[in-house]
Amino acid sequence: MIPFTVYTAWMLETFLLEGSTNLFMRFDPAGLFLYTIIACIITGTILPLLCIRKAFIKGAVNMFQIGFRSLRRTILAGVLTCIIGYGAVIIFSPFGTDRFMFANAFLLLLPGAIASVMICFILVGTHIQAFVRSGGAFLSLSLGILVTAMLFGITTFAYFPALIVKETIFVVVGVGIIAGLFFFAVRDVYATTIVVGGCSVFIYADRINPQYLYNAVPGVWINAGLAVFSLIGIHIYLSRNFTTIMIPDK
């Protein structure tokens, strides 16, 4: 119940700070900073950590399940995801050959992508898996992917309330399914964030103020950096306080 309460609180804050004000569609660095700190970092990243910490203590989840892996594996998964993602950008980029615009859009949406992964996939998804674990791996994975995809899809309407149309729901839920499959298959929070952030650019490219796209806005880079450092800080904290030891099968 607590994960869904956190999700609801995050959705409400996102709607109030971004969706209701059309924050991405107007140039407002101050409003963007407020949205990043409150909705993306405090509620979207740090609050899930507190819930995950309790789940660790109870033994419901471990480091591998929530996608915080070793440095070597994290770098490998991130690099491979970036290579594949860059190929998709070359072929399908909504900005044509302008990679700078895509990078700016990605950094603008990155704090929200991190919060989406932390809440929808790591917090809610792993708790659902733990809850139905007795039903077998297929049931827990299927239900985890389905629920997280739906929650991820609903999130869109907190960001852009005007997009509440049937076609958009299908597209965003489809992206949620892809991201869910990717997360539960790879189990890496950083790689999944890259996937979600990249897909978000493709979906919302036409709803971003051109000033964010054509210029290097320091506020956007700072917000993205704060969100990433918060995620890294959580990774370091969990690694130092919770150790998962894999016991080989005999």
N, C-alpha and C positions, 0 to 999 in steps of 0.2 A: 504493500500500500504506500509506503514511504517513497519509493522510486516514482510512482505516478503523481504523488503530491509535488515532488521536486519538479517533475516535467511540467505540471500545470502552472506552477509558480514561474518557471522559466518562460513558458509560452506567454503568460500574462505580461511579464516584464518586457519581453521582446515586442509584443504588440504595442505596449504603451510607449516604449522608448524608440522603436523603429517603425513598426507597421502603421500605426495611427498617424505618424508624422511624415511618412514617406521619406525617411531619412536618407536612403540610398539614392533617391531621385532628386535630392537637392543638396547643394554644397554646404555642409554644416560640420566642420571638424570638431567643434566643441560638443555638439550633440552626439557625434560618432564616438568620441572618447567616453562620454557618460554611458552610452549604450554598451561599449566594450567592457568597461570596468564592472558595471552592475549586472547586466544580463549575461555577458559571455564569460567573464572571469569569476566573479563572486558566486553567482547562482549557477552558471553553466559549467564551471570547472572545479571550483573549490568545494561547493556544497556536495556534489557527487562524491568527492573524496571522503567526506565525513561518513557518508552512507556506506561506501565501499570499505572503509576502515572497520566498521561494525561487522560487515559481511566476512571480512578476513578473520576477525576474532572468533566468529561463530563457525568458521570453516566452510562457509557456503561457496566462496570463490577463492581463486589463487591468482598469482601474478600472470601465469600463462593464459588463463581464461579471460582476463580483462585486457590483454594485449600489451602489457608492459614487459618487454623481453630484454635480453642481454644487448649490450651496445653493438656487438658485432652483427647480431641478427637484425636489430633495428636498422642499422645502416644499410645492410643488404636489402631488406624489404623496401626501405625508402628509396634507394637508388633504382632498383628494378621498377618500382611503381612510377617513379619520375620518368624513366626511359620510355615505358609504355605510354604514360600520359602525354609525354612530349610528342610522341608519334601521332596520338589522337589530335593534339593541338595543331600540328602541321597540316593534317588532312581536313579537320572539321572546325577549326577555330572560327567563332562568330566575328572575329575582327580581321579576318583575312590573314595577310602575312605579317601584320603588326604584332610581334610578340610582346612588346612593351605594354600595350594596352591590356593584353591578356594577363600579364604579370600584375599590373595594377589592380585589375578586377579580382584576381585571385587573392591578393593581399587584403583587399577591402573585405572580402567575404570569409577570410581565413578564421578570424575569431569566432564567427558564428558556426563555421564548420567544426572547429574544435569542440565547442559547446554541444553541438548536435551529436557528435561521436561520443562524447563523455556521457551524455544523458540518455540518448536513444539506444545506443549499442552497448556501451560498457555498463551503465547503471541499470537500465531497464532490461536490456537483452540478457545479460548474465544472470540477473535475478530470476527472470522467467525460466531460463535454463535450469537453474538450481531448484526451482519450485517443482518442475515437472521431470526432474532427472530420473525418477523411478519408472517413468514410462518408456525409457530407452533413449538412445542417442538421436534416432530419427525424429521422434516426437519433439524432443527438447529443441533440436536445431530448427525444425520446421516451424514450430510455434514461435521461437525466438526471432527468426527472420521475418515471419509474417507480422507479428506485433510491432517490431521495431520499424519495419517498412511503413506500416500505417501511421505510426507516430511521427516518423520522419516526413511523411507526406502532409500530415496535418500541420506540421511546423511551418510549411510554406505560407499558410494563410495568416500566421502571426506576422510574418515579414511583409507579405503583400496581400492584404485582404481583398483587393480588387481582382485577384486571380482566381476567385472561387468559381471555377467552371469545371465541368466534367472532364474535358480534355486535359486540363492541367493536373487534375487529381491523378489520372492514369499515368501521366509522364512522371510526376514526382514520386508516386508510390513505386513506379518501375525503377526509378533511380534508387529509392530506398531498398528495394529488393536486391539490386546489384550491389549496393554498399553493404547490405546485411550479409549476403553470400560471401563477399570479399572479406569482411571482418571475421566471420566465423570460420572461414577457411584459412586465412593468413594469421589471424590473432595478433595484429599489430596496430596499435592506436595511431601511430604516425602515418603509416601507409594508408590506413583508412581515412584519415583526415585529408590526405592529399587527394584521394579519390572523391570524397564528398566536396571538398573545395573546388576541384576541377569541374565536377559535374554541375555545381552551383553556378559557375561562370557561364557554362553553356546554357543553362536554364534562364538565368536572370540578366544576361548581357544587355538586353534592350531596356532594362529598368534601372540602370546605373547612370548617375549624372556624368556627362562627358568630362567635367573638370577632374573627376577622379581617374578617368581613363587616359587622358592626353597629357597629364602632368604628374610629376613625382611629388605627391603630397606628403610632407613629413609626418603629419598626423596619422595617416594610413599606415605608414611603415612602423611608427611607434606603437600603434595599437596592435598590429600583427606581432611585433616583437614581444610585447607584454603578454599576449595570449600564449605564444610559443614558450616563453620562459616560465610561465605559470604551469604549463603542461610538463615541461622538463623538471620543474621543481617538485611536482607531484610524483613523477617517476623516481627521482632521487630519494624522496621521502619514503615511498613504498619499498624501494630496493633496500634501504638501510634498516627498515623496521619489520619487513615481512619477507621471509625467504621461502621460496618454493623449491623443494628438492624432488627431482624426478627419480623414482626407484625403478630400475630396469626389471622387466618381467623375467622370471626364472624359467 
